[in-house]
Amino acid sequence: MPTIHHLDGATLRPAGGLELVGADELVSHVLVIELGSRLVLVDAGIGLADVASPIERLGAEFCELSGPVLDADRTVARQLGSLGLVADQVTDVLVTHPDLDHVGGLADVPQARVHAHPDAVTAVRHPTEPRDIDRVHAAQWAHEVEWAPAPTPRAPWHGLDAWSLDDFGDDIVMVGLPGHATGHVGYAVRNGGGWLLHAGDAYFHRAAVAGGEVPPGLEIFEGIVEQDRAARLDTVARLRALPPEVTVVCSHDPIELAGVRERGASPRPGV
Ligand SMILES: [Zn+2]
């Protein structure tokens, strides 16, 4: 059974702040999964090189609009130390989609195999869609990337398209969550008697899935950055319909991250 830890891999203070997104700052939820001899990340946040060269790697527009907190101690590579782990131990990174705040930390774990949906891999290696060209910054992929073998289609997971990942059997499943970006996926991790699903940017605020009101500014923002509106709304509806044994988290909701950290069991003191 995997042991799952939860980190904030990139704190964001977007222009507009509280009024726009309903929070002073957003997080970038990263899972750290200890699974047998493997140490697996779901997304990688902003990395040390992004902190050192933000304009070159993240771009001026992203820095201005999303307001990433540029602090080396907040990178996943450094935070692994609080779990008694080091970046060199990471064997695999599962990427939900190749947006800047999800993949900058890949350069800090160059030995790790990178898993992503084949369409997302194409968007990184040979982007043709204007949106992908805009979203993918070559500087973040300039190191030698160790791509994992392509995922294999498998039976649907709770009605959603799903793929098996090399070497992960039924412990971790790639789940199709289209709409936000090319090849956008989530990852379902076996957790106790149920599952934890990291849904990436399939939604931005817990109310989208749990019920309640999504801050209007955040809804507008989601619409601006989406790739396919109909697909995105369909994905959210499917997430809402998942059974209670599935805990769903997204990347950027700070309250959701705090909640799952509080409830989640971590064997190490002080974490
Ligand atoms: Zn994001």
Boltz pocket constraint, residues with backbone or C-beta under 6 A from the ligand:
constraints:
  - pocket:
      binder: B
      contacts: [[A, 99], [A, 101], [A, 102], [A, 201], [A, 251], [A, 252]]
      max_distance: 6.0
